């Protein structure tokens, strides 16, 4: 082994973004057996096969069939609900004289 290495012409790893993160996961035996058998058929390590499958699901934004569909976010419009002025005026109309007096005292 050399005492000194020259890294002045070194090139960064272009695959560094795809480095894997170690993870502990609990799977039921049937699921694990399925992927191990399929990996044997395809001559791949089963963890590689599982990663490839999950990456494909993520790329396609695939959701489980039993998950509720994600509804698109609705624009914030006030057409369906009363305006702020209507809400405020109806709240004031429903106040008793005592509530109105207490409200005025708090604002002083």
C-alpha positions in Angstrom: 0.0 0.0 0.0 1.3 3.4 -0.9 1.9 6.1 1.8 0.4 8.8 -0.4 -2.2 8.7 -3.2 -2.7 11.5 -5.7 -6.4 12.4 -6.0 -5.9 15.6 -8.0 -7.3 14.0 -11.2 -10.1 12.1 -9.4 -13.6 12.1 -10.8 -16.7 12.0 -8.7 -18.8 8.9 -8.8 -21.6 9.6 -11.4 -23.8 7.0 -9.7 -23.5 8.6 -6.2 -27.1 9.9 -6.4 -28.3 6.3 -6.7 -26.5 5.0 -3.7 -28.6 2.7 -1.6 -29.7 3.3 2.0 -29.6 0.3 4.4 -33.1 -0.4 5.8 -34.6 -2.9 8.2 -38.1 -4.0 7.1 -40.5 -6.6 8.4 -42.2 -8.7 5.7 -44.5 -11.7 6.0 -43.0 -15.0 5.0 -45.2 -15.4 1.9 -44.1 -12.1 0.5 -40.5 -12.8 1.1 -40.7 -16.3 -0.4 -42.5 -14.9 -3.5 -39.6 -12.4 -4.2 -36.9 -15.0 -3.4 -38.4 -17.5 -5.8 -38.9 -15.0 -8.5 -35.3 -13.7 -8.0 -34.0 -17.3 -8.3 -35.9 -17.7 -11.6 -34.4 -14.4 -12.9 -30.9 -15.0 -11.5 -31.0 -11.8 -9.4 -30.5 -11.1 -5.8 -33.9 -10.9 -4.2 -33.2 -7.5 -2.6 -32.2 -6.1 -6.0 -35.5 -7.4 -7.5 -37.5 -5.9 -4.6 -35.7 -2.5 -5.1 -36.3 -2.6 -8.9 -40.0 -3.3 -8.3 -40.4 -0.6 -5.7 -38.5 1.9 -7.9 -40.9 1.1 -10.8 -43.9 1.6 -8.6 -42.6 5.0 -7.3 -41.7 6.2 -10.9 -45.3 5.4 -12.1 -46.8 6.8 -8.9 -48.6 3.5 -8.6 -50.9 3.2 -5.5 -52.2 0.0 -3.9 -55.6 -1.1 -5.3 -57.1 -0.9 -1.8 -55.9 2.7 -1.1 -58.5 5.4 -1.5 -57.9 7.5 -4.6 -56.3 10.8 -3.9 -58.8 13.5 -4.8 -57.4 16.6 -6.5 -57.2 19.7 -4.3 -60.1 22.0 -4.8 -59.5 25.6 -5.5 -60.3 28.0 -2.6 -63.5 29.7 -3.8 -66.2 31.4 -1.8 -68.9 30.8 -4.3 -70.3 27.8 -2.4 -70.2 29.5 1.0 -71.6 32.8 2.3 -69.2 35.7 2.1 -67.3 36.9 5.1 -69.6 40.0 5.4 -72.7 37.8 5.5 -71.1 35.6 8.2 -70.1 38.5 10.3 -73.4 40.4 10.0 -75.4 37.2 10.9 -73.2 36.7 14.0 -73.7 40.2 15.1 -77.5 40.0 14.7 -77.6 36.8 16.8 -75.8 38.5 19.8 -77.6 39.6 22.9 -77.2 43.2 24.1 -75.0 41.9 27.0 -72.6 40.0 24.6 -72.3 43.2 22.6 -71.5 45.2 25.7 -68.9 42.7 26.9 -67.3 42.7 23.5 -67.0 46.5 23.5 -65.4 46.5 27.0 -62.7 43.9 25.9 -61.6 46.2 23.0 -61.0 49.3 25.1 
